[in-house]
Amino acid sequence: MTSHDHTGHTAAGQGQHDHHAGDQGHDHSGHGHHAGMIADFRRRFWVSLALTVPILVLSPMIQAFLGLERALAFPGDAHVLLALSTVVYFYGGWPFISGLLSELRQRQPGMMTLIALAISVAYFYSSAVVLGLAGKVFFWELATLIDVMLLGHWIEMKSVMGASGALEALVRLMPTTAHRLNDQGESEDVPVTELNPGDRVVVKPGEKVPTDGMIVSGQTSLNESMLTGESRPVEKGEGEEAIGGAINGEGAITLEIRKTGNETYLSQVIEMVRKAQESRSRTQDLANRAAQWLTYIALSVGGLTLAAWLGLGREFNFALERMVTVMVITCPHALGLAVPLVVAVSTSLAAGSGLLIRDRAAFERARNLQAIVFDKTGTLTEGRFGVSDVVALEGRSEEQVLQLAAALESQSSHPIAAGIVRSAQERGITPGQVSDFENLPGKGAQARVDGTLVRVVSPGYLRSENIELDDNRPGQLMEQGKTVVYVLEENRPIGAVALSDIVREESRDAIDRLKGMGIQCMMLTGDAEAVARTVADELGLDDYFAEVLPDQKAEKIREVKQRGLSVAMVGDGVNDAPALVESDLGVAIGAGTDVAIESADIVLVKSDPRNVADIMALSRATYSKMIQNLWWATGYNAFAIPLAAGVAYTAGVVLSPALGAALMSLSTVIVAINAKLLGRYAQ
């Protein structure tokens, strides 16, 4: 579905006027077709404008206005004027004439119907006058009207085409060649289309990654800003994924190709954005209905204007000019463009920020959300163990306790051990020399660190060894649902280390922003009550649900909806799928390179909960722009139609058809500019 299918803004045959927002999602061929239509309108405009000059010179009204009737008149000039005007009518006016035929076939009279009727009435009536009918010709009005309409369409199409700049930039990201390694390890340049999964390619510094793959050798930084919205280069090494289109930094890397063609991340992003731009917009339905009614109003008011002026005794020429002006100025062009162009801008803007919209209607609903339910693990938290607290005993410092624990645990592959070592590295703590490492099954591990016997053990080990502690801080940490291990030196407790799923720093900012928008923030987790309560308190959540099994998550969403709240669910898109579908807006966060998440309405490329607040802000800004454009388009017509009909004639205000076309085109350009101002949202 394209946006103009509903407004009636179509053209016959090759679709000369098929240029609204729906086209923005097309592939390269669609993009080329759109550029071809722009060139076609530009060419028709310049040819028509060149012919308009002699038409103006030969027009009796212009000659009389300049006082040059005798100087410019010559035998047969009326027929020369007719010939020139015929070329302008059929060549310059063909997009509108073919559009009328297309709209009549679809039984959806719209903008093209109005323009074609206006220029056809002017042309055929004027031709009849030249051939002997009493009256005056409208050839100069005809020519200037077509010029203005072609110019307005040309400018508008360029504006629409520019709206999808982010999407087209994504398409241009893909390189055309790659350095593939053959069986002898030699590099050969091949087209990217010839790459297959399993092939190995070399990506040199400054080059683009040809397609999705895994780094098998080398270390570098990759600029993925156009793909994920991440502004900083991302450090990548062996075993890590590289996204096709990313720009390689300072190091050469060798990739093993994993995905090609339509399976790649970038291809999925482009397809997702294209579908989003084509998907149904509820606000567009309103614009479509308004545009169709405006067409009927224009036709009926145009007929009534003609009859009214004739009834008042005015000459047919004057009454006809009023009717033509009404029909031209009432064209629902700006109204038809009001929503589609905003859709194109917002979708492309979102894609450039790592927000991939799969369902436009759901995205529009985001502005009215009252509650957001977050999955905890991997969404509000990092989904991995990290040190949250260090309790130092017997006069030791926290750094000393963590240093001994990290030295011993550096020899273990247990998740708790990895969390302790990582936290020590993040704090810049250097562990000592380790020897005689030994696992204590079910209890912990021990080793000599710089010659001293050190143990990192569970609370059960202390109970089994009857080791007493006077400090109750470790017990309080366990009551919060945290995992606590004790550090012993020569069997004496010198400290304790508490670990938990680390709350993302970004989560605090996200929750603060959302609550500032008046949105209630909640959390779902399968963790114990104590763990959930601790995270909820730390983030200042409005509510939480603990010990929830994956198949119970959708039930909890229904429970929130029963409170009368419009609710969004934010999860990883896998075990959260039922809850994502049950919610009013499903948001899959942290998709990475796997963006084909069918259960979500919106996919966030980065694992950053702040992007949820970005969705709300962009949804509200998008809707605001749509309403502004709709008000401008309808308000303009409410003012212009009576003026075009001649209600202010007694005050000396008379609009010519050409001036009416200029005002109509101006309203279209204003709507286009206002839509593109949505780009300020990203600044």
C-alpha positions in Angstrom: 0.0 0.0 0.0 1.3 3.4 -0.8 0.0 6.6 0.7 -1.5 8.0 -2.5 -3.6 4.9 -3.1 -6.1 6.4 -0.7 -5.9 10.1 -1.5 -6.5 9.6 -5.2 -3.2 11.2 -6.0 -2.3 8.8 -8.8 -1.7 9.1 -12.5 -2.5 7.0 -15.5 -0.1 4.8 -17.5 3.4 5.0 -16.1 2.1 6.9 -13.0 3.5 10.3 -13.6 2.3 11.7 -10.3 3.0 8.6 -8.2 5.3 10.4 -5.9 4.1 10.4 -2.3 5.6 9.0 0.8 4.9 5.4 0.0 7.6 5.5 -2.7 10.2 6.3 -0.2 10.4 2.7 1.0 11.1 1.2 -2.4 14.4 -0.3 -3.4 16.9 1.1 -5.9 14.5 0.7 -8.8 11.8 2.6 -7.0 14.3 5.3 -6.1 15.4 5.6 -9.7 11.8 5.7 -10.9 11.1 8.5 -8.5 14.2 10.4 -9.7 12.9 9.9 -13.3 9.6 11.4 -12.4 11.3 14.4 -11.0 13.3 14.8 -14.2 10.1 14.4 -16.2 8.2 17.2 -14.3 11.3 19.4 -14.6 11.5 18.9 -18.3 7.7 19.6 -18.8 8.0 22.7 -16.7 10.8 24.3 -18.7 9.2 23.5 -22.1 5.9 24.9 -20.9 7.5 27.9 -19.4 9.3 28.6 -22.7 6.1 28.4 -24.7 4.3 30.6 -22.1 6.3 33.6 -23.2 4.9 33.9 -26.7 1.5 32.9 -25.4 1.6 35.9 -23.1 2.7 38.2 -25.9 -0.1 37.0 -28.2 -2.9 37.1 -25.5 -5.3 40.0 -26.2 -5.7 40.7 -22.5 -1.9 41.1 -22.0 -1.6 43.2 -25.1 -4.4 45.5 -23.9 -2.8 45.7 -20.5 0.5 46.8 -22.1 -1.2 49.0 -24.7 0.5 47.1 -27.5 -2.4 45.6 -29.3 -1.5 47.2 -32.7 2.2 46.6 -32.3 1.9 42.9 -31.5 -1.2 41.9 -33.5 -0.8 40.2 -36.9 -3.1 38.2 -39.2 -3.6 34.6 -37.8 -2.2 35.4 -34.4 -5.2 33.8 -32.7 -4.5 30.5 -34.5 -0.7 30.7 -33.6 -1.9 31.3 -30.0 -4.1 28.2 -30.2 -1.3 26.1 -31.6 1.1 27.1 -28.8 -1.5 26.6 -26.1 -2.4 23.2 -27.5 1.2 22.0 -27.1 1.3 23.4 -23.5 -2.1 21.7 -22.7 -1.3 18.3 -24.0 2.5 18.2 -23.1 2.6 20.2 -20.0 -0.8 19.1 -18.8 -0.5 15.4 -19.6 0.4 14.3 -16.0 -2.9 15.9 -14.9 -5.0 14.6 -17.7 -3.6 11.0 -17.3 -4.1 11.4 -13.6 -7.8 12.2 -14.1 -8.3 9.1 -16.2 -6.6 7.0 -13.5 -8.7 8.5 -10.7 -11.9 8.0 -12.7 -11.0 4.3 -13.3 -10.5 3.9 -9.6 -13.7 5.9 -8.8 -11.7 8.1 -6.5 -11.8 11.6 -7.9 -9.1 13.7 -6.3 -6.5 16.3 -7.0 -5.7 15.3 -10.5 -9.4 15.4 -11.4 -9.7 19.0 -10.2 -6.6 20.2 -12.1 -7.4 18.4 -15.3 -11.0 19.7 -15.3 -9.8 23.3 -14.6 -7.2 23.3 -17.5 -9.6 21.3 -19.8 -12.5 23.8 -19.4 -10.1 26.7 -20.0 -8.5 25.1 -23.1 -11.6 23.8 -24.9 -13.7 26.9 -24.2 -10.8 29.2 -25.5 -10.4 27.0 -28.5 -14.1 27.3 -29.3 -13.7 31.1 -29.1 -10.8 31.1 -31.6 -12.9 28.9 -33.9 -15.9 31.3 -33.8 -17.7 31.2 -30.5 -18.4 34.6 -28.9 -16.3 35.2 -25.8 -12.7 35.7 -24.7 -9.8 33.3 -24.5 -8.2 31.9 -21.3 -5.0 30.7 -23.0 -2.6 32.8 -20.9 -4.4 31.7 -17.7 -4.2 28.1 -18.9 -0.4 28.3 -19.6 0.5 30.0 -16.4 -1.7 27.6 -14.4 0.0 24.6 -15.9 3.4 26.2 -15.3 2.6 26.8 -11.6 1.2 23.4 -11.1 4.2 21.7 -12.7 6.6 23.8 -10.6 4.7 23.0 -7.4 4.8 19.3 -8.2 8.5 19.4 -9.0 9.3 21.2 -5.8 7.0 18.9 -3.8 8.5 15.7 -5.3 12.0 16.9 -4.5 10.9 17.5 -0.9 9.3 14.0 -0.6 12.4 12.4 -2.1 14.6 14.2 0.4 12.5 12.9 3.3 14.0 9.4 3.0 17.6 10.5 3.0 18.5 8.3 6.0 17.0 5.2 4.2 18.7 6.0 1.0 22.0 6.5 2.9 21.6 3.0 4.3 21.3 1.6 0.8 24.4 3.5 -0.3 26.3 2.1 2.7 26.8 -1.3 1.1 30.1 -1.7 -0.8 30.1 -3.3 -4.2 33.4 -5.3 -4.0 35.2 -7.4 -1.4 38.7 -8.9 -0.9 37.9 -12.6 -0.8 40.6 -15.1 0.3 41.0 -18.1 -1.9 42.2 -21.6 -0.9 45.8 -20.5 -1.0 45.1 -17.5 1.3 45.5 -15.0 -1.5 43.2 -12.0 -1.8 41.1 -11.5 -4.9 38.6 -8.7 -5.5 35.1 -10.1 -6.2 31.6 -8.5 -6.4 29.8 -8.6 -3.0 27.0 -10.5 -4.7 29.3 -13.5 -5.3 30.1 -13.9 -1.6 28.7 -17.0 0.2 28.4 -18.0 3.8 31.8 -19.5 4.9 33.9 -17.3 2.6 36.6 -15.3 4.2 37.3 -11.7 3.3 39.8 -9.1 4.3 38.6 -5.7 5.4 41.4 -3.1 5.3 41.5 0.1 7.4 38.9 2.7 6.2 37.0 0.2 4.1 33.3 -0.9 4.6 32.4 -4.3 5.8 31.0 -6.0 2.8 28.3 -8.1 4.6 27.5 -9.6 8.0 30.2 -11.9 9.4 32.4 -13.0 12.3 35.9 -11.7 12.9 38.3 -14.6 12.8 41.5 -12.6 13.1 42.5 -9.0 13.8 41.4 -6.2 16.2 39.9 -2.9 15.1 37.2 -0.4 15.8 34.0 -0.2 13.7 31.9 2.8 13.0 28.3 1.6 13.1 26.6 4.9 13.5 24.5 4.8 10.4 23.4 1.2 11.3 22.8 1.3 15.0 22.8 5.0 16.0 25.8 4.4 18.2 27.9 7.5 17.8 31.2 6.1 19.1 33.3 3.5 17.2 32.9 0.0 18.7 35.9 -2.1 19.5 35.8 -5.5 17.9 38.1 -8.5 18.0 38.2 -12.3 17.2 34.9 -14.1 17.7 32.7 -10.9 17.5 30.2 -10.0 14.9 30.7 -7.3 12.3 27.7 -5.7 10.5 27.8 -5.2 6.7 28.1 -1.5 5.9 30.1 -0.6 9.0 33.2 1.4 8.4 36.5 -0.2 9.5 38.8 1.8 11.7 42.5 1.4 12.2 43.1 -2.3 11.9 42.9 -4.9 9.1 40.5 -7.8 10.0 39.5 -11.1 8.4 35.8 -12.0 8.4 34.1 -15.3 7.9 30.9 -14.5 6.0 27.7 -15.5 7.9 24.9 -13.8 6.0 24.4 -12.5 2.5 21.7 -10.9 0.4 18.3 -10.4 2.1 19.5 -12.1 5.3 21.9 -9.4 6.3 21.2 -6.9 9.0 21.1 -3.9 6.7 18.8 -5.6 4.2 16.4 -6.4 7.0 16.5 -2.8 8.3 15.8 -1.4 4.8 12.9 -3.8 4.3 11.5 -3.0 7.8 11.6 0.7 7.1 10.0 0.3 3.7 7.2 -1.7 5.2 6.8 0.9 8.0 6.4 3.7 5.4 3.8 1.7 3.6 1.9 0.4 6.6 -1.5 1.9 7.5 -1.5 5.1 9.4 -4.7 5.9 11.4 -4.0 9.6 11.0 -3.7 9.1 7.2 -7.2 7.6 7.2 -8.5 11.0 8.5 -6.5 12.9 5.8 -7.7 10.5 3.1 -11.4 11.1 4.0 -10.9 14.8 4.2 -9.2 14.9 0.8 -12.0 13.0 -0.8 -14.6 15.2 0.7 -12.6 18.2 -0.4 -12.8 16.9 -4.0 -16.6 16.6 -3.8 -16.8 20.1 -2.3 -14.6 21.6 -5.0 -16.7 20.1 -7.8 -20.0 21.1 -6.2 -18.8 24.6 -5.2 -17.3 25.1 -8.6 -20.6 24.3 -10.3 -22.5 26.5 -7.9 -20.1 29.4 -8.4 -20.6 29.2 -12.2 -24.4 29.1 -11.8 -24.5 31.8 -9.1 -22.5 34.4 -11.1 -24.5 33.6 -14.3 -27.7 34.0 -12.2 -26.4 37.4 -11.0 -26.1 38.5 -14.6 -22.4 38.4 -15.0 -20.9 37.4 -18.4 -20.0 33.7 -19.0 -16.2 34.5 -19.1 -16.2 35.9 -15.6 -18.3 33.1 -14.2 -16.1 30.5 -15.9 -13.0 32.1 -14.5 -14.4 32.0 -11.0 -15.3 28.3 -11.4 -11.8 27.4 -12.7 -10.2 29.3 -9.8 -12.3 27.4 -7.2 -11.5 24.1 -8.7 -7.7 24.8 -8.8 -7.4 26.4 -5.4 -9.4 23.6 -3.7 -7.0 20.8 -4.9 -6.3 18.6 -1.8 -2.6 18.5 -2.6 -1.3 19.8 0.7 -3.9 17.7 2.6 -2.8 14.6 0.8 0.8 15.3 1.5 0.3 16.3 5.2 0.6 12.9 6.7 2.6 10.8 4.2 5.6 13.2 4.3 5.7 13.2 8.1 5.6 9.4 8.0 8.5 9.3 5.6 10.5 11.8 7.7 9.8 10.2 11.1 10.5 6.6 9.8 13.8 7.6 8.3 14.7 9.6 11.3 13.9 6.7 13.6 16.0 4.3 11.4 19.0 6.6 11.6 18.7 6.5 15.4 18.4 2.7 15.7 14.6 2.7 16.2 13.1 0.4 13.7 9.3 0.9 13.3 7.5 -2.2 12.1 3.9 -1.0 12.6 3.0 2.6 12.0 -0.4 2.4 13.8 1.3 1.0 16.9 4.0 3.7 16.7 1.3 6.4 16.6 -0.4 4.8 19.7 2.8 5.3 21.6 2.0 8.9 22.2 -1.0 7.9 24.4 0.8 5.2 26.5 0.2 5.4 30.2 2.4 2.6 31.4 5.5 0.7 30.3 6.4 -2.7 31.6 10.1 -3.6 31.3 11.6 -7.1 31.4 14.4 -7.0 34.0 17.3 -9.2 32.8 19.1 -7.8 29.8 16.8 -4.8 29.6 17.0 -2.7 32.8 20.0 -4.8 33.8 23.0 -5.9 31.9 22.1 -9.6 32.2 25.4 -10.6 33.8 26.9 -10.8 37.2 28.8 -7.8 38.5 30.1 -6.7 41.9 27.5 -4.5 43.6 29.0 -4.2 47.1 32.3 -5.1 48.8 32.3 -5.5 52.6 35.8 -5.1 54.1 36.6 -6.7 57.5 39.5 -6.8 59.9 40.9 -3.4 58.9 41.3 -4.3 55.2 40.2 -2.0 52.4 37.6 -2.8 49.8 40.3 -2.7 47.1 42.4 -5.2 49.0 39.5 -7.6 49.4 38.5 -7.4 45.7 42.1 -7.7 44.6 42.6 -11.0 46.4 39.2 -12.3 45.2 39.9 -11.4 41.6 43.4 -13.0 41.6 41.9 -16.3 42.8 38.9 -16.2 40.6 41.0 -15.4 37.5 41.7 -19.1 37.4 38.0 -20.1 37.3 35.4 -20.0 34.5 32.3 -19.8 36.8 30.0 -16.8 36.1 30.5 -15.5 39.7 34.3 -15.7 39.1 34.0 -13.9 35.8 31.9 -11.1 37.4 34.5 -10.5 40.1 37.4 -10.4 37.7 35.6 -8.1 35.3 34.6 -5.7 38.1 38.2 -5.6 39.3 39.4 -4.8 35.8 36.8 -2.0 35.5 38.1 -0.5 38.8 41.7 -0.7 37.6 42.7 -3.3 40.2 45.7 -5.5 39.3 45.5 -9.0 40.8 48.5 -10.8 42.4 50.4 -14.0 41.4 48.3 -17.2 41.7 49.5 -20.7 42.4 48.1 -24.0 43.6 44.6 -23.2 42.5 42.0 -25.8 43.6 38.2 -26.0 43.3 36.2 -26.7 46.4 33.1 -28.5 44.9 29.9 -26.8 46.0 31.7 -24.4 48.3 34.1 -22.2 46.2 37.8 -22.3 45.4 41.2 -21.7 47.0 44.7 -20.8 45.9 47.9 -19.1 47.0 48.0 -15.5 46.1 51.5 -14.0 46.4 52.2 -17.0 48.7 49.2 -16.5 51.0 46.4 -19.0 51.1 43.1 -17.4 50.0 39.7 -18.9 49.7 36.5 -17.4 48.1 33.6 -19.5 49.5 29.9 -19.6 49.9 28.0 -18.9 53.1 27.6 -22.6 53.5 31.3 -23.1 53.9 31.3 -20.7 56.9 28.5 -22.7 58.5 30.2 -26.0 57.9 33.5 -24.7 59.4 31.7 -22.9 62.2 33.2 -19.6 61.3 31.3 -16.8 63.0 30.9 -13.2 61.8 30.1 -10.2 64.0 29.3 -8.0 61.0 25.6 -8.2 59.8 26.2 -6.3 56.5 26.7 -9.5 54.3 23.4 -10.9 55.7 21.6 -7.6 54.8 22.9 -7.9 51.2 21.6 -11.5 51.0 18.2 -10.3 52.1 18.2 -8.0 49.1 18.5 -11.0 46.8 22.2 -10.6 46.1 24.7 -13.4 45.8 27.4 -13.1 48.5 30.7 -14.9 48.7 33.3 -14.5 51.5 37.0 -13.9 51.1 39.2 -15.8 53.6 42.9 -15.3 54.2 44.4 -18.3 56.0 40.8 -19.3 57.0 40.1 -15.9 58.5 37.2 -13.8 57.0 38.7 -10.5 55.7 35.7 -9.5 53.6 32.7 -10.3 51.5 31.8 -9.6 47.9 28.1 -9.2 46.8 27.2 -9.8 43.2 24.0 -9.1 41.3 22.7 -8.5 37.9 24.1 -5.0 37.3 21.5 -2.2 36.7 22.4 -0.3 33.6 23.3 3.3 34.1 21.1 4.1 31.1 18.1 2.6 32.9 18.1 5.4 35.5 18.0 8.1 32.9 15.3 6.2 30.9 13.0 5.8 33.9 13.5 9.5 34.9 12.6 10.7 31.4 9.6 8.4 31.1 8.2 9.4 34.5 8.7 13.0 33.5 6.4 12.3 30.6 3.7 11.1 33.0 4.2 7.4 32.2 4.2 4.8 34.9 7.2 2.4 34.8 6.9 -1.2 35.9 9.1 -4.3 35.8 8.6 -8.0 35.1 11.1 -10.6 36.3 11.4 -14.3 37.1 13.8 -13.4 39.9 12.9 -13.7 43.6 10.9 -11.0 45.4 14.0 -9.7 47.2 15.9 -9.2 43.9 13.0 -7.5 42.2 12.3 -5.2 45.1 16.0 -4.1 45.2 16.1 -3.2 41.5 12.7 -1.5 41.7 13.7 0.6 44.7 17.0 1.5 43.0 15.3 2.7 39.8 12.3 4.3 41.5 9.8 2.1 39.6 6.0 2.5 40.2 5.4 -1.3 40.4 7.0 -4.7 39.8 6.1 -8.3 39.3 8.5 -10.9 40.7 8.9 -14.7 40.2 6.9 -14.5 36.9 7.4 -17.5 34.6 7.7 -16.7 30.8 4.3 -18.1 30.1 2.8 -15.8 32.8 4.1 -12.6 31.4 1.2 -12.0 29.0 -1.2 -12.5 31.9 0.6 -9.7 33.9 0.3 -7.4 30.9 -3.5 -8.1 30.8 -3.5 -7.3 34.5 -2.0 -3.9 33.9 -4.5 -3.2 31.1 -7.3 -4.1 33.4 -6.3 -1.1 35.5 -7.5 1.0 32.6 -3.9 1.8 31.4 -2.6 1.8 27.8 0.6 -0.3 28.2 3.8 -1.1 26.3 6.0 -4.1 26.9 9.7 -3.9 26.5 11.6 -7.2 26.3 14.1 -9.2 24.3 11.6 -10.5 21.8 12.2 -14.2 22.5 10.6 -15.5 25.7 8.8 -12.2 26.0 7.0 -12.7 22.7 3.5 -13.4 24.2 3.7 -10.3 26.4 4.9 -8.2 23.4 1.9 -9.3 21.4 -0.5 -8.8 24.3 0.6 -5.2 25.0 -0.6 -2.1 23.1 2.9 -1.5 21.9 5.6 -4.3 21.8 9.2 -3.1 21.9 12.1 -5.5 21.4 15.3 -4.1 22.9 18.8 -5.1 22.2 18.2 -6.8 18.8 21.8 -6.5 17.8 22.2 -8.1 14.3 19.0 -10.2 14.7 16.3 -7.7 13.7 13.7 -10.2 12.4 11.6 -10.2 15.6 8.1 -10.8 14.4 6.4 -10.2 17.8 7.5 -6.6 18.2 6.0 -3.4 16.8 9.2 -1.6 17.2 12.8 -3.0 17.4 15.6 -1.1 19.2 18.9 -1.9 17.7 20.9 -1.0 20.8 20.4 -2.5 24.3 19.7 1.0 25.6 16.4 1.5 27.5 16.7 5.3 26.9 15.6 4.6 23.4 12.2 3.7 24.8 11.9 7.3 25.9 13.1 8.4 22.5 10.2 6.4 20.9 7.6 8.2 23.1 9.1 11.6 22.3 9.3 10.9 18.5 5.8 9.5 18.5 4.4 12.7 20.2 6.5 15.0 17.9 5.4 13.1 14.8 1.7 13.3 15.7 2.0 17.0 16.5 3.5 17.6 13.0 0.7 15.6 11.4 -2.0 17.6 13.2 -0.2 20.9 12.3 -0.1 19.9 8.6 -3.8 18.8 8.6 -4.9 22.1 10.3 -2.8 24.1 7.8 -4.2 22.2 4.7 -7.9 22.3 5.8 -7.7 25.8 7.3 -6.1 27.1 4.1 -8.9 25.6 2.0 -11.6 27.0 4.3 -10.2 30.4 3.7 -9.4 30.0 0.0 -12.5 28.5 -1.4 -14.9 31.4 -0.6 -12.2 33.9 -1.8 -11.8 31.9 -5.1 -15.6 31.9 -5.6 -15.5 35.7 -5.5 -17.2 36.5 -2.2 -14.8 39.5 -1.8 -15.4 40.7 -5.4 -17.2 43.8 -4.2 -14.1 44.7 -2.1 -11.9 44.5 -5.2 -10.3 41.1 -4.3 -10.3 38.8 -7.4 -8.1 35.7 -7.7 -7.1 34.6 -11.2 -6.7 30.9 -11.8 -2.9 31.2 -12.0 -2.8 33.0 -8.7 -5.0 30.4 -7.2 -2.6 27.7 -8.4 0.3 29.6 -6.9 -1.4 29.8 -3.5 -2.3 26.1 -3.7 1.3 25.2 -4.5 2.6 27.5 -1.7 0.4 25.6 0.8 1.9 22.3 -0.4 5.5 23.6 0.0 4.7 24.9 3.5 3.4 21.5 4.5 6.5 19.9 3.1 8.8 22.2 4.9 6.9 21.8 8.2 7.2 18.0 7.9 10.9 18.2 7.4 11.3 20.4 10.5 10.6 17.2 12.4 14.3 16.6 11.9 14.9 19.0 14.7 13.7 16.3 17.0 17.1 14.6 16.6 19.1 17.7 17.5 
